[in-house]
Amino acid sequence: MEQGQSPQSDVLKLIESQEDLWIRLVAAKDGNEWLEALMEITSTVAPPNWVEQRWEYDEAIFISMKGSGSEVARWFQSGIATIGNDVVKLPIVTEQQTLSWHRLGSKQKWGLSEPLEWPCTAYDLAYQPLKAGPGFGSFISGGSPSFVRFAVAAASFFGVPLPPGGSADNVAPIFRLQNNAGRIARIRLGAAEIEVHVEGNELKGMTVELASDDPGPTKNLSKKLAQVVKFPLPNGLPSGAWVVLKRGSEWIDRKFLNWPNTMSPDPSVEVVVEPLSQLEALIASGEGPNIEFKQEVPESTGARRKVLRTLAAFANGDGGHLLFGVEDDGKILGLPTASTSQVAQDAITRFISSLVAPLPNFSVHSIALDDGSDRAVIVVTVESGGAPPYGVGPENPQYYIRRGATTFPASADVVRALARSQPVVAGSGSLFG
């Protein structure tokens, strides 16, 4: 199962059974009391950026400390966390209530929590925090770092980036039970072979599988703490490829490698991909919601604006790739050296920067063909934007969305939805019927 519900008593027993826990707690002032606003409890090993520290401000305190499972369990049983001279009230969940949980792979991002080195099960210890953060006032203290607002301070304290306009409110306290039995530590993907590095204390009896849209190969593991599994790729990386470390019917860890499961190889591990293999995998999936082929790089302003409609649509959706030097049917023509040089790539960067507003995160790079033709394909990759809507034309921007393999003007309702940062996925909601 990916997620579910557990009785409160069962979760507290799990916490109590842990010898060591790494705690990050933020409390906000309510009159003369401190109330929990953010809380993260991690088992097994400390989060990568965890540091024992204390920040004090007029309206909030930030505390990271190491504690025992029995101590933390008592906190939630009583609704009070006593830390030195500080008394912080916690949410109380009755024994009759259940707590939500979900599974996360190693280094998988989730909310305001820092990604962990091992797979984990994350338990929400309450439905919501006891109090929201103090809002937008500056956080300045003589003995603590200064921040422009509470959410920025919280993101720094928890070791995660804060998206533009991001909030740290309404985040339930969380307990993350790590599983160091096994993990996928590294993947190396080449043109003819994929190499999977696994680590763990209980690998014997586990299996590594190269899964995809079709049945893939598997390899059983021995009792060694670190092992390398190799799978040949006679036909390249299959569509929908992902690597799963499993024991029986339970996945222990997993990494998604390509479309349609992910836009790019899993960023949480080191994945070494030969560029040409990655290009061929993109082209094999064909044009669609996240991929567009163009035979040439546009020269005129009008032609460039037309191409950039698709780039803006990608930014308004889940991101995507523009491939220059590829025909509509997927045939790779490539572009001559003069069109793929660093100078040409810089020119593409400039016309994107001058015509798309606001400017999303994007990259431009060239991938050489191996047919001796001295030609290459230019790939423009744009990320899903954090500040939609994205339009073409900085003075009077026009907005676009992607439906299948076609770019359409966005209606006023869709533009308003994008401005409210609501996800817009073609064909999946009432916006498109």
Secondary structure, 3 states (H helix, E strand, C coil): CCEEEEEHHHHHHHHHCCCCEEEEEEEEEECCEEEEEEEEEEECCCCCCCCCEEEECCCEEEEEEEECHHHHHHHHHHCEEEECCEEEECCCCCCCCEEEEEEECCCCCECCECCCCCCEEEEECCCCCCCCCCCCCCECCCCCCCECCHHHHHHHHHCCCCCCCCCCCCCCCEEEEECCCCEEEEEEECCCEEEEEEECCCCCCCEEEEECCCCCCEEECCCCCEEEEEEECCCCCCCCCEEEEEECCEEEEEEECCCCCCCCCCCCCEEEECHHHHHHHHHHCCCECCEEEECCCCCCHHHHHHHHHHHHHHHHCCCEEEEECECCCCCECCECHHHHCHHHHHHHHHHHHHHEECCCCEEEEEEECCCCCCCEEEEEEECCCCCCCCEECCCCCEEEEEECCEEEECCHHHHHHHHCCCCCCCCCCHHHC
